[in-house]
């Protein structure tokens, strides 16, 4: 594999806009209802239902390719796409057009021998797997920075760091604050919905207007999302792929407290809003 060239950003993320737009298969994501809530306006207000820190309903991306090939445009012409966070000769990172969490990025390889391969096959190459893991760490850092930007002011763990930054003469070394990489959801789907290999990196909350069906939620909170640490895998011996439909349609369970909501997606979404508030205040 060729070595990566200098990173090119298009444009700087501004911390990754809180109205993050990302994408997955448009055919699998019917247009969600637009949310009228604003991020955390009533976080501290007593006896009021908390507001969401989620993206507005994203607009559809340019339809240059058939829907299962839509990721190809970011690989071949990253410099022309506003969803691109950064790119190199070997990798491109984009904002998912249909984000399933407050922050949701995709990491795509650009080498022609890998970007059309199923990840189970591509990750048999130890050099490629190592490169993917290294690049994913950079993506996790971007997601963590955006979470700190969006939610840091509500976090008790961040207080000492924020107070130090607000001093007239801030110390040379700031308190470390909260590690926002903890709990990030990363990996590939056992049965990818898109033809181009892509690695997910998203915040743990699953709060988004695009998370509106059981498969949307379960595909990111169950073993259907396979971490890179599990590779290499043998395709023929993988029960996750064999049981994909069962996994995606199993009961909805809160990622944080474990409460079972059965098939009640609307009730789960209301609960996830509350859990996001509590998680942000940790």
C-alpha positions in Angstrom: 0.0 0.0 0.0 1.3 3.4 -0.8 2.2 5.6 2.1 -0.2 8.5 2.9 0.6 11.9 1.7 0.1 15.1 3.7 -3.5 15.4 5.0 -5.7 17.8 3.0 -8.8 19.2 4.8 -11.9 20.4 2.9 -12.5 22.8 4.7 -11.5 22.9 8.4 -14.2 21.3 10.5 -14.9 24.1 12.9 -15.0 21.4 15.5 -17.4 19.4 13.2 -20.5 21.5 12.9 -23.1 20.4 15.5 -25.6 20.0 12.7 -23.4 17.1 11.5 -24.5 15.6 8.2 -23.5 12.1 7.4 -24.8 9.3 5.4 -25.6 5.8 4.9 -27.7 4.0 2.3 -30.6 6.4 1.4 -32.8 3.4 0.5 -32.5 2.2 4.1 -33.2 5.6 5.6 -36.6 7.0 4.9 -36.8 10.8 5.5 -37.2 11.4 9.3 -39.4 14.0 10.9 -37.7 17.3 11.4 -36.9 18.1 15.0 -37.8 21.5 16.3 -35.6 21.2 19.4 -32.4 23.1 20.0 -29.3 21.6 21.6 -29.4 21.7 25.4 -31.3 24.9 25.8 -33.1 23.5 28.7 -30.4 21.3 30.1 -30.4 22.8 33.6 -34.1 23.9 33.7 -36.0 22.0 36.4 -39.2 20.0 35.6 -38.9 20.5 31.9 -38.4 17.9 29.2 -34.8 18.1 28.0 -34.0 19.3 24.5 -32.0 17.4 22.0 -28.5 18.1 20.7 -29.1 16.6 17.3 -28.7 17.5 13.7 -31.5 18.9 11.5 -32.8 16.6 8.8 -29.9 16.4 6.3 -30.4 17.2 2.7 -29.8 14.4 0.2 -26.3 14.1 -1.2 -25.6 14.6 -4.9 -26.9 11.6 -6.8 -23.9 10.9 -8.9 -23.8 7.1 -8.4 -26.5 4.5 -7.8 -27.4 4.5 -4.1 -25.3 1.6 -3.1 -22.3 3.2 -4.8 -22.9 6.7 -3.4 -19.7 6.6 -1.3 -17.6 6.4 -4.5 -17.9 10.2 -5.1 -16.1 10.9 -1.8 -13.3 8.5 -2.7 -12.7 9.7 -6.3 -13.3 13.5 -5.9 -13.0 14.4 -2.2 -12.0 17.9 -3.0 -15.4 18.7 -4.4 -17.6 17.4 -1.6 -18.6 19.5 1.4 -19.1 16.4 3.6 -15.4 15.5 3.4 -13.6 16.2 6.7 -10.1 15.4 5.4 -8.4 13.2 2.9 -5.0 11.8 2.0 -3.8 9.6 -0.9 -5.0 6.5 1.0 -8.0 7.6 3.1 -10.9 10.0 3.2 -13.1 10.9 6.2 -16.6 12.1 5.7 -19.6 13.2 7.7 -22.3 10.6 7.4 -25.2 12.0 5.4 -27.7 10.2 7.7 -26.0 10.3 11.1 -27.2 7.9 13.7 -25.7 9.9 16.6 -24.8 13.4 17.5 -21.4 12.9 15.9 -21.0 10.2 13.1 -18.1 10.0 10.7 -17.1 7.4 8.1 -13.5 6.4 7.2 -13.1 5.1 3.6 -10.0 3.7 2.0 -9.1 5.1 -1.4 -6.9 2.3 -2.8 -8.7 0.5 -5.6 -7.7 -2.9 -4.3 -9.5 -2.3 -1.1 -12.4 0.2 -1.5 -14.7 -2.3 -3.3 -13.7 -5.3 -1.2 -15.9 -6.7 1.6 -14.1 -5.7 4.9 -13.8 -9.4 5.9 -11.7 -9.9 2.8 -9.8 -6.6 2.9 -8.8 -6.9 6.5 -7.0 -10.2 5.9 -4.2 -8.0 4.7 -2.3 -7.3 7.9 -0.7 -4.1 6.5 -4.1 -2.7 5.5 -5.6 -3.6 8.8 -2.8 -1.9 10.7 -3.2 1.2 8.5 -7.0 1.3 9.1 -6.5 1.0 12.9 -3.9 3.8 12.8 -6.2 6.1 10.7 -9.2 5.3 12.9 -7.4 6.6 15.9 -7.2 10.0 14.2 -10.9 9.9 13.4 -11.7 9.1 17.0 -9.7 12.2 18.0 -11.8 14.3 15.7 -15.1 12.9 17.1 -13.8 13.4 20.7 -12.9 17.0 20.0 -16.4 17.7 18.6 -18.1 16.0 21.6 -16.0 18.2 23.9 -17.0 21.3 21.9 -20.7 20.4 21.9 -21.1 19.0 25.4 -18.0 19.9 27.4 -19.6 22.8 29.2 -22.2 20.4 30.7 -19.6 17.8 31.9 -18.6 17.7 35.6 -15.3 16.0 34.5 -14.5 19.0 32.3 -15.1 21.7 35.0 -11.5 21.9 36.2 -10.1 22.2 32.7 -12.7 24.8 31.7 -12.0 26.8 34.8 -8.3 26.7 34.1 -8.8 27.9 30.6 -10.9 30.8 31.8 -8.2 32.1 34.2 -6.6 35.5 33.4 -3.3 33.6 33.2 -4.1 30.0 32.3 -1.5 27.4 33.4 0.9 26.1 30.8 -0.5 22.6 31.3 -4.2 22.3 31.5 -6.0 19.6 33.5 -6.7 16.7 31.2 -10.5 16.9 31.5 -12.8 14.2 30.2 -11.7 11.5 27.8 -14.4 11.8 25.1 -13.0 8.8 23.2 -14.4 6.4 25.9 -17.5 4.7 24.6 -17.2 5.7 21.0 -18.7 3.2 18.6 -16.3 2.1 15.9 -16.2 -0.7 13.3 -17.9 -2.1 10.2 -21.3 -3.6 9.7 -21.3 -7.4 9.3 -23.5 -7.0 6.2 -22.6 -3.6 4.8 -25.4 -1.7 3.0 -23.0 0.1 0.7 -20.6 -1.3 -1.9 -17.6 0.7 -0.8 -15.8 -0.3 2.3 -16.4 2.1 5.2 -15.6 2.2 8.9 -18.0 3.9 11.3 -17.0 6.1 14.2 -19.8 7.7 16.1 -20.7 9.0 19.6 -22.5 6.5 21.9 -25.8 8.4 22.2 -27.7 7.2 19.1 -29.7 10.5 19.3 -30.6 11.7 15.8 -33.6 12.2 13.6 -32.1 9.6 11.3 -32.3 6.9 14.0 -35.9 6.0 13.5 -36.1 2.3 12.9 -35.0 -0.8 14.8 -32.2 -1.7 12.3 -30.8 1.9 12.5 -30.4 1.5 16.3 -29.4 -2.2 16.5 -26.9 -2.0 13.7 -24.8 0.3 15.9 -25.5 -1.0 19.4 -25.1 -4.8 18.9 -22.4 -7.2 17.7 -23.6 -6.4 14.2 -21.1 -3.5 14.4 -17.8 -5.4 14.3 -14.8 -3.6 15.8 -11.5 -3.7 13.9 -10.0 -5.5 16.9 -12.0 -8.6 15.9 -10.2 -8.9 12.5 -9.1 -10.9 10.6 -12.2 -13.0 10.4 -13.2 -15.9 8.3 -16.2 -15.0 6.2 -17.6 -18.5 6.2 -17.4 -19.0 10.0 -19.1 -15.7 11.0 -22.4 -16.2 12.8 -23.0 -12.5 12.9 -23.5 -12.3 9.1 -25.6 -15.5 9.2 -27.9 -14.0 12.0 -27.9 -10.5 10.6 -31.7 -10.2 10.2 -32.3 -11.6 13.7 -29.8 -9.2 15.3 -31.2 -6.1 13.6 -34.8 -6.8 14.6 -34.2 -7.9 18.2 -35.6 -6.0 21.1 -34.5 -2.4 21.5 -32.4 -2.0 24.6 -31.0 1.2 26.0 -27.2 1.4 25.4 -26.7 3.1 28.8 -29.1 1.5 31.3 -30.1 -1.7 29.5 -33.8 -1.0 29.7 -35.8 -3.1 27.2 -38.3 -1.2 25.0 -39.3 -4.2 22.8 -40.3 -2.7 19.5 -41.3 0.7 20.8 -39.0 3.0 18.9 -40.7 6.2 19.8 -40.5 5.5 23.5 -36.8 4.5 23.2 -36.0 7.8 21.4 -37.6 9.8 24.2 -35.5 7.8 26.7 -32.3 8.3 24.7 -32.8 12.0 24.9 -32.8 11.8 28.7 -29.8 9.4 28.7 -27.9 11.8 26.5 -28.4 14.6 29.0 -27.2 12.4 31.9 -24.2 11.1 29.9 -23.2 14.7 28.9 -23.2 15.7 32.6 -20.8 13.0 33.7 
